[in-house]
Amino acid sequence: MSEIETKIFGIRRELALNHLRQCAYERSIDLPEQVFNGKLTAVYYRNGDLPLIRLRTEEQVGRGSRNVLTVKKPEISFHFKVKQCTEENIVIIDLAQADRLVRLLGYEPVSSIVKNRESWLYNGARLEFDRIGEGEIWLEIETADSKHLMEVIEDLGYTLEQCSSKTTEEIRDGNLSSSL
């Protein structure tokens, strides 16, 4: 699935959700709906210039867990605050076997992340409130096209200049400024 995404730092979760509820009410569209609340544990693998592979365990509060293998095709940045990529997700049963297969294909683990996530659907967009440890909460917005992304950013009361295309690894390593 092709997606366009950006991140907003320094966001206050409840204030953002209230703002979206007000926009939904004014436009007579569905209210934001929570679709995930839990912990994500991911390992990222690389093999030269081949697409990035991620093995992730999603542990949802009160609903158990699932393992997902994701192939992330190269990113295209059409604006320095936004990136576009194609992700293919496959639910897997045995994480250890998937790790073995990925390594047999010549991939090596290069990074790992553990973060808490709360996911919401709003007007066709996916909103991910993420946090690593006790760090700052940030919001990742994912949509299918740039026009829709801009609408959601505006509904939140932000501008593109306040957004960032930082990776989760950059965030984990403490680089939270919203500039390049």
C-alpha positions in Angstrom: 0.0 0.0 0.0 1.4 3.4 -0.9 1.2 6.0 1.8 2.2 9.6 2.4 3.2 10.5 5.9 4.5 13.2 8.1 5.1 13.7 11.9 4.2 16.5 14.3 6.2 16.9 17.5 5.2 18.6 20.8 1.5 17.6 20.2 -0.9 17.3 23.1 -3.0 14.2 22.4 -6.2 15.1 24.0 -6.2 18.6 22.6 -5.6 17.2 19.1 -8.4 14.7 19.4 -10.8 17.4 20.7 -9.9 19.6 17.7 -10.6 16.7 15.3 -14.0 15.9 17.1 -15.0 19.6 16.6 -14.0 19.4 12.9 -16.0 16.2 12.4 -19.0 17.7 14.1 -18.9 20.9 12.0 -18.6 18.8 8.7 -21.0 16.0 9.7 -18.4 13.3 9.3 -17.5 10.4 11.5 -15.8 11.1 14.8 -12.2 9.9 15.3 -12.2 6.2 16.2 -9.5 4.5 18.2 -8.3 1.3 16.5 -5.2 0.3 18.4 -3.7 0.9 21.9 -0.6 -1.0 22.9 3.1 -1.7 22.5 5.1 -2.1 19.3 8.4 -4.0 19.2 10.2 -3.9 15.9 13.5 -5.0 14.4 14.6 -3.4 11.1 16.7 -5.4 8.5 18.8 -4.2 5.6 20.5 -5.8 2.7 22.4 -3.2 0.6 20.0 -1.3 -1.6 17.2 -3.8 -1.3 13.9 -2.7 0.4 13.9 -2.4 4.2 12.3 -5.2 6.0 10.7 -4.8 9.5 9.5 -7.6 11.8 7.2 -6.2 14.4 5.1 -7.6 17.3 2.0 -5.6 18.0 0.7 -6.1 21.5 -2.7 -4.5 21.9 -4.1 -3.9 25.4 -6.8 -6.4 26.1 -6.7 -8.0 22.7 -3.5 -10.1 22.5 -0.7 -9.7 20.0 0.2 -10.4 16.4 3.4 -10.5 14.4 3.8 -8.6 11.1 6.5 -8.7 8.4 6.7 -5.4 6.4 8.6 -4.7 3.3 9.2 -1.0 2.9 10.0 0.0 -0.7 12.2 3.0 -1.1 10.9 6.3 0.1 10.2 9.3 -2.2 10.3 12.7 -0.6 8.2 15.1 -2.6 8.6 17.7 0.1 11.2 17.8 2.8 8.5 17.6 5.5 6.7 14.7 4.0 7.6 11.3 2.6 6.0 8.7 0.5 6.6 5.0 0.6 5.1 1.7 -0.3 4.6 -0.8 2.5 3.5 -4.4 2.1 2.4 -6.1 5.4 2.0 -9.8 6.0 0.8 -11.3 9.3 3.1 -14.1 10.4 2.7 -16.7 13.1 6.3 -17.6 14.0 8.6 -14.5 14.5 11.7 -16.7 15.0 11.1 -18.5 11.7 10.5 -15.1 9.9 13.7 -13.8 11.4 15.6 -16.9 10.1 14.1 -16.5 6.6 15.0 -12.8 6.4 18.6 -13.6 7.4 18.7 -16.4 4.8 17.8 -13.8 2.2 21.0 -11.9 3.2 19.4 -9.3 5.4 21.0 -8.3 8.7 19.3 -6.6 11.7 20.4 -2.9 11.9 18.0 -1.3 14.4 15.3 -2.1 16.9 12.6 0.0 18.5 10.1 -0.4 21.3 7.3 2.2 21.5 3.8 2.7 22.7 1.2 3.6 20.2 -2.4 4.8 20.1 -3.9 4.7 16.6 -7.0 6.5 15.5 -8.9 6.7 12.2 -10.1 10.1 11.2 -11.8 10.9 7.9 -9.9 8.2 6.0 -6.5 9.0 7.6 -4.6 7.0 10.2 -3.3 9.0 13.2 -0.6 7.4 15.3 0.3 8.9 18.7 3.7 7.4 19.4 6.0 7.5 22.4 9.4 5.8 23.1 9.7 5.2 26.9 8.9 8.3 28.8 9.8 10.6 26.0 7.8 13.1 24.1 4.6 12.1 22.3 4.6 12.7 18.6 1.9 12.2 16.0 2.4 10.4 12.7 -0.3 11.1 10.0 -0.7 8.6 7.2 -2.9 9.2 4.2 -3.2 7.9 0.6 -2.5 11.3 -1.1 -0.9 14.7 -0.4 -4.2 16.7 -0.6 -5.8 14.6 2.1 -2.7 14.9 4.2 -2.8 18.7 4.0 -6.5 18.6 5.0 -5.8 16.6 8.1 -2.8 18.8 9.1 -5.1 21.8 8.8 -7.9 20.1 10.8 -5.4 19.6 13.6 -4.6 23.3 13.5 -1.1 22.9 12.2 0.8 23.9 9.0 3.2 21.9 6.9 6.1 24.0 8.2 5.4 22.5 11.7 5.7 18.9 10.3 8.7 16.6 9.9 9.8 13.6 7.9 12.1 12.2 10.7 12.4 8.5 11.0 11.6 6.6 14.2 15.3 5.9 14.6 16.1 9.6 14.4 13.4 10.2 17.0 14.7 7.4 19.3 18.2 8.9 19.0 17.0 12.2 20.3 16.7 14.3 17.2 13.3 15.8 17.7 13.5 19.2 16.0 10.9 19.5 13.3 13.4 20.9 10.8 15.5 18.8 8.5 
